[in-house]
Amino acid sequence: MENTTTVDRAVAIKARNICKTFQISEDSHNTVKHRLFNLFNPPKTKYVPALKTMSMEIMQGECIGLLGRNGSGKSTLVKLLAGVYSTDSGYINVTGSTMLMNLGVGMSHELTARENVYVSGSVLGLKIKEIDAIFDEIIEFAELEGFVDTKIKFFSSGMVARLGFSIAVKAGADIMFLDEIFAVGDAKFQEKAIKVFESSWIKGRTVILVSHSMDVIRQYCSRAAFMKQGELVYFGDTEVAISKYIEDNQ
């Protein structure tokens, strides 16, 4: 594995020797008869190595691209770094508040949009009065004015993603994990998301950006990682990572 790091800024995320394996039960007893005659023959457990042992450092203020085909381990890595999953080994040190933008991961689908704004804002360290001051901006940016008191379990995936992105932008998370945010919503919202990246908002913040768009990665990311079959194959120059990703898709 190739790896390069920068040394002129403080480390926002430091991961050392992390890996993740999932346990999946294989229940072949798919009928009542099979289950009755196999009471003492429990389902087999299958171990799926989603992420092989890897280490990486992401510096404060960097925008990092994460490339790889579906199933390469990108989402698992993001969830480990964001604290959604625990690691099987090694450790992860994170400096700053984080916000994971992956179709609403981190928000409760049993709560309304209003309730999620206040819960997420509190997690990011804001006081109630501070959330009050930006609440209307969050809802307006997410284009959810008519759904403020609707439980988000009734939202489309795009609506949930817009809400999470709006909270992160307006509440000011130090570290943001964005999973295909430029592919969510209509053209109008995508244009707003792009404007956020082109504004001064992103300066000083650390962003881990998962995208299948090479134009997006090339335009915004100072470094990029290429993953394949749960392994961090390369982490360094953006153009090199892109070329490895393109080669893997040919």
C-alpha positions as CSV (number, residue, x, y, z in Angstrom):
1,M,0.0,0.0,0.0
2,E,1.3,3.4,-1.0
3,N,0.7,6.2,1.5
4,T,1.7,9.9,1.7
5,T,0.9,12.5,4.4
6,T,1.3,16.2,4.8
7,V,3.1,17.6,7.9
8,D,2.3,21.3,7.8
9,R,-1.1,21.0,9.5
10,A,-2.5,19.4,12.7
11,V,-4.0,15.9,12.3
12,A,-7.8,15.8,12.3
13,I,-8.2,12.1,12.0
14,K,-5.6,9.5,12.8
15,A,-6.4,5.8,12.2
16,R,-3.9,3.1,13.1
17,N,-4.2,-0.6,12.1
18,I,-8.0,-0.6,11.9
19,C,-10.1,-3.3,10.4
20,K,-13.7,-4.5,10.3
21,T,-15.3,-7.9,9.8
22,F,-19.0,-8.5,9.9
23,Q,-20.8,-11.6,11.1
24,I,-23.7,-12.8,9.0
25,S,-26.0,-15.7,9.9
26,E,-26.7,-18.0,7.0
27,D,-30.2,-19.4,7.7
28,S,-30.8,-22.2,5.1
29,H,-33.9,-23.4,7.0
30,N,-36.3,-21.3,4.9
31,T,-39.4,-23.3,5.6
32,V,-41.3,-24.2,8.9
33,K,-40.6,-27.9,8.2
34,H,-36.9,-27.3,7.9
35,R,-36.8,-25.3,11.1
36,L,-38.7,-27.9,13.1
37,F,-36.4,-30.7,12.0
38,N,-33.2,-28.6,12.6
39,L,-33.9,-27.2,16.0
40,F,-30.5,-28.4,17.2
41,N,-28.7,-27.4,14.1
42,P,-28.3,-23.6,14.4
43,P,-27.7,-21.3,11.3
44,K,-24.1,-21.1,10.3
45,T,-22.2,-17.9,10.8
46,K,-20.3,-16.3,7.9
47,Y,-17.5,-13.8,8.5
48,V,-17.2,-11.1,5.9
49,P,-14.0,-9.0,6.0
50,A,-15.4,-5.6,5.0
51,L,-12.2,-3.7,5.7
52,K,-8.6,-5.1,5.8
53,T,-6.0,-3.7,8.2
54,M,-5.1,-0.1,7.3
55,S,-3.7,3.1,8.6
56,M,-4.2,6.7,7.5
57,E,-3.9,10.4,8.6
58,I,-6.2,13.2,7.5
59,M,-5.1,16.7,8.2
60,Q,-7.2,19.6,9.5
61,G,-8.7,21.6,6.6
62,E,-8.2,18.9,4.0
63,C,-10.8,17.8,1.5
64,I,-10.1,14.1,0.9
65,G,-11.7,12.1,-1.9
66,L,-12.6,8.4,-1.4
67,L,-12.8,6.3,-4.5
68,G,-13.6,2.7,-5.2
69,R,-16.2,0.5,-6.8
70,N,-19.4,-0.5,-5.0
71,G,-18.5,-3.0,-2.2
72,S,-14.9,-1.8,-2.0
73,G,-15.3,-0.8,1.7
74,K,-15.7,3.0,1.3
75,S,-18.9,3.3,3.4
76,T,-17.5,1.0,6.1
77,L,-14.4,3.1,6.4
78,V,-16.4,6.3,6.6
79,K,-18.6,4.9,9.3
80,L,-15.6,3.7,11.3
81,L,-14.0,7.1,11.0
82,A,-17.2,8.8,12.0
83,G,-17.7,6.6,15.0
84,V,-20.8,4.8,13.8
85,Y,-19.0,1.4,13.8
86,S,-16.4,0.2,16.3
87,T,-13.2,-1.1,15.0
88,D,-12.1,-4.8,15.5
89,S,-8.5,-3.7,16.1
90,G,-6.3,-0.6,16.3
91,Y,-7.6,2.9,17.1
92,I,-9.0,6.1,15.7
93,N,-8.3,9.5,17.1
94,V,-10.6,12.4,16.0
95,T,-10.0,16.0,16.8
96,G,-13.2,18.2,16.4
97,S,-16.9,17.6,16.0
98,T,-18.1,15.4,13.2
99,M,-21.2,15.1,11.0
100,L,-21.8,12.1,8.8
101,M,-23.8,12.8,5.7
102,N,-25.0,9.4,4.3
103,L,-28.7,9.5,3.7
104,G,-29.5,10.4,7.3
105,V,-27.1,8.2,9.3
106,G,-26.9,9.7,12.7
107,M,-30.4,11.0,12.7
108,S,-33.4,9.3,14.3
109,H,-36.1,8.3,11.8
110,E,-38.6,8.2,14.6
111,L,-38.1,12.0,15.3
112,T,-39.5,14.9,13.2
113,A,-37.3,17.2,11.1
114,R,-37.6,19.8,13.9
115,E,-36.5,17.4,16.6
116,N,-33.6,16.1,14.5
117,V,-32.3,19.6,14.0
118,Y,-32.2,20.2,17.7
119,V,-30.7,16.8,18.6
120,S,-28.0,17.0,15.8
121,G,-27.2,20.7,16.7
122,S,-26.8,19.7,20.4
123,V,-24.4,16.9,19.4
124,L,-22.4,19.4,17.5
125,G,-22.1,21.5,20.6
126,L,-24.6,24.2,20.0
127,K,-26.8,25.6,22.7
128,I,-30.6,25.8,22.3
129,K,-30.6,29.5,21.6
130,E,-27.9,29.0,18.9
131,I,-30.0,26.4,17.2
132,D,-33.1,28.6,17.5
133,A,-31.2,31.3,15.6
134,I,-30.4,29.1,12.6
135,F,-33.4,26.8,12.6
136,D,-35.3,28.6,9.9
137,E,-32.2,28.8,7.7
138,I,-31.6,25.0,8.1
139,I,-35.2,24.2,7.0
140,E,-35.2,26.7,4.2
141,F,-31.8,25.5,2.8
142,A,-33.1,21.9,3.0
143,E,-36.3,22.9,1.2
144,L,-38.4,21.2,3.9
145,E,-40.7,24.1,4.9
146,G,-43.8,22.0,4.6
147,F,-42.4,19.0,6.5
148,V,-41.0,20.5,9.7
149,D,-43.1,18.4,12.1
150,T,-43.1,15.2,10.0
151,K,-41.2,12.2,11.2
152,I,-38.3,11.7,8.8
153,K,-39.1,8.0,8.4
154,F,-41.7,9.3,6.0
155,F,-39.1,11.3,4.0
156,S,-37.5,10.2,0.8
157,S,-33.8,9.4,1.0
158,G,-33.1,12.7,-0.8
159,M,-35.1,14.7,1.7
160,V,-33.2,13.1,4.6
161,A,-29.9,13.8,3.0
162,R,-30.8,17.4,2.3
163,L,-31.7,17.9,6.0
164,G,-28.5,16.3,7.2
165,F,-26.4,18.4,4.8
166,S,-28.2,21.6,5.8
167,I,-27.6,20.9,9.5
168,A,-24.0,20.2,8.9
169,V,-23.5,23.4,6.8
170,K,-25.5,25.7,9.1
171,A,-24.4,24.2,12.4
172,G,-20.7,24.2,11.4
173,A,-19.3,20.7,12.0
174,D,-15.5,20.6,12.1
175,I,-15.3,17.3,10.2
176,M,-17.8,16.3,7.5
177,F,-18.3,12.9,5.9
178,L,-20.2,13.4,2.6
179,D,-21.4,10.3,0.8
180,E,-22.5,11.2,-2.8
181,I,-24.1,14.4,-1.7
182,F,-23.8,15.9,-5.2
183,A,-26.0,13.1,-6.5
184,V,-28.8,13.8,-4.1
185,G,-31.9,15.9,-4.8
186,D,-32.8,17.9,-7.8
187,A,-30.6,20.2,-9.9
188,K,-31.5,23.2,-7.7
189,F,-30.3,21.6,-4.5
190,Q,-27.2,20.2,-6.2
191,E,-26.4,23.7,-7.3
192,K,-26.7,24.9,-3.7
193,A,-24.4,22.1,-2.5
194,I,-21.8,23.1,-5.1
195,K,-22.0,26.7,-4.0
196,V,-21.3,25.7,-0.4
197,F,-18.0,24.0,-1.6
198,E,-17.1,27.1,-3.7
199,S,-17.8,29.5,-0.8
200,S,-15.6,30.3,2.2
201,W,-17.6,27.9,4.3
202,I,-15.4,25.0,3.6
203,K,-12.2,26.8,4.5
204,G,-10.7,25.4,7.7
205,R,-13.1,22.4,7.8
206,T,-12.1,18.8,7.1
207,V,-14.1,17.0,4.5
208,I,-14.1,13.3,3.5
209,L,-16.0,13.1,0.2
210,V,-17.2,9.9,-1.3
211,S,-18.1,10.2,-5.0
212,H,-18.2,8.4,-8.3
213,S,-17.8,11.7,-10.1
214,M,-14.1,12.2,-11.0
215,D,-14.9,15.9,-11.9
216,V,-16.0,16.5,-8.3
217,I,-13.0,14.7,-6.8
218,R,-10.6,16.4,-9.1
219,Q,-12.0,19.9,-8.4
220,Y,-12.3,19.8,-4.6
221,C,-9.9,17.2,-3.2
222,S,-6.3,17.9,-2.3
223,R,-5.7,14.1,-1.8
224,A,-7.6,11.0,-2.6
225,A,-7.7,7.4,-1.5
226,F,-8.5,4.4,-3.8
227,M,-10.0,1.3,-2.2
228,K,-10.5,-2.2,-3.6
229,Q,-12.0,-5.2,-2.0
230,G,-11.7,-3.8,1.5
231,E,-8.1,-2.7,1.1
232,L,-6.6,0.8,1.0
233,V,-4.6,0.4,-2.2
234,Y,-3.4,4.0,-2.5
235,F,-3.7,7.3,-0.6
236,G,-2.0,10.4,-1.9
237,D,-2.0,12.4,-5.1
238,T,-5.6,12.9,-6.4
239,E,-4.7,12.3,-10.1
240,V,-2.9,9.1,-9.2
241,A,-5.9,7.8,-7.2
242,I,-8.3,8.7,-10.0
243,S,-6.1,6.9,-12.6
244,K,-6.1,3.8,-10.4
245,Y,-9.9,4.0,-10.0
246,I,-10.4,4.4,-13.8
247,E,-8.1,1.5,-14.5
248,D,-10.0,-0.7,-12.1
249,N,-13.3,0.1,-14.0
250,Q,-12.0,-0.8,-17.4
